[in-house]
Amino acid sequence: MSLIPDEERTYLSCDPLIADTASVNRPDDIHTPEFLNTINSSGLPNHKITLKVGVPIMLLRNLDITAGLCNGTRLMVTKMGRYVIEGRVISGNNVGEKVYIPRLSLTPSDTIIPFKFQRK
């Protein structure tokens, strides 16, 4: 990324805990946002992502299969908004098309984590 002469933008996740009604009053189920931010799980982006215009990125989820936005599709970042990233497809059947990637809520499917949370 240091080779690309453009301004960086850092995106931070918001990781709310999904409350389980059976364990709401248990004191050992309290997880701080700092702890949730440190969790790295398969299929989840990291808590902190730094991007620049011109950087290639890869989708981790199927967003729109008919438009070719599938897991593994590569994009080149063209614009960065507060909650949306604009990109140009650089792999697959729709090379050259402009697409928009919104902020998503993802829940890890890793069974090792004994509680549920979302990463936006």
N, C-alpha and C positions, 0 to 999 in steps of 0.2 A: 504493500500500500504506500510505502514511502516513495516509490518511484512515480506515483501519479500526482501531478502538481495541482491539487485542488483542495478545497477546504473539507476537513473531516466533520462528520456529524455522528454523535454517539447516541444510540438508542438504548434505554434501560427498560427492563421488563417490570411489570406489576404482577406480583405473585400472591394473590389472595388464597387463603385456605378455604377449602370447601367443607363447611361444617357438617358433621355427621350428627344427626339428632340423638343418637344413642350415647354419644360421647361428649356432649356439649359441656357438661359440668365436671369433666375430669380434668384436674389441674395438670396432668402430664401431657395433655394434648395441645398445649400452648406452644406454638412455634412462632418465633419472631420473623419479621420480614427479612432481616439480615441472614438468618439461617436458610430460609426458602430461596433467597437469591444465590446461595452457594451450591444448590443442587444442580448437577448436570446429569441428564438422563437421555437415553437414546430417543431420537425423534423430537427433542426440544432444543430450541436455540439457547445459547448462553444468556445469562442475565444482562450482559453488556455487549453490544455489537457496535463496532465503529465502521462506518461506510464512507465512501467518497463517490462522486460521479465518475463513472468509467470503470468501477470495480465490478468484476463478475461475481454473481451470487448464485446459489442453487436452492430450489424449492425443497422443503422437507415434507410437504403435505400435498395431497391432490386438492387443488383449488377449483379448477374447472377443466374436467377431462376433455370436453368437446372443444375447448379453445386451446388444448395442448398444455395446460398448466398442471402438470403432474409431478409427482415426487421425482426429483432428479433433473427437472428442466433447469437449464442454465439461462441466466439473464444478465444483461449489462445494465447497471444502474444509470439512469438518465436524469432523474430528478428525485429529490428527497423532501417530502413534506413532513408535517408533524406526526400524522397517523397513517400516511400512505407513501409507498415507494413506487415510482414509475420506472419501468425497465423495458428494455428491448430484448426479445427472445433471441438467443444465440445458439440454441440447439433444438433438435426435434423437427416437427413438420411445419411449424409456424415461424421460422426464422425471419427476423426483421420486424415482426409485429410489436406494437406498443401495448404494454399491459400495466395494470395497476395492482399492487400487492397491498391489501389493507392490513391493519393491525388485527391479529387473530387471537382468540382465546384457545389455548391448547392445554389438554390435560394429559400428563404422562401415563402411559399404559404399563410402566415398569412395576411388576408385582413386588419388588424388593422394598419399595417405599410404602410404609405402613399407614399412610394417610393420603388424602386426596387434596390436590391444589391445582390451580390454573396458572398458566404463564401467558400474559398478554404481551 
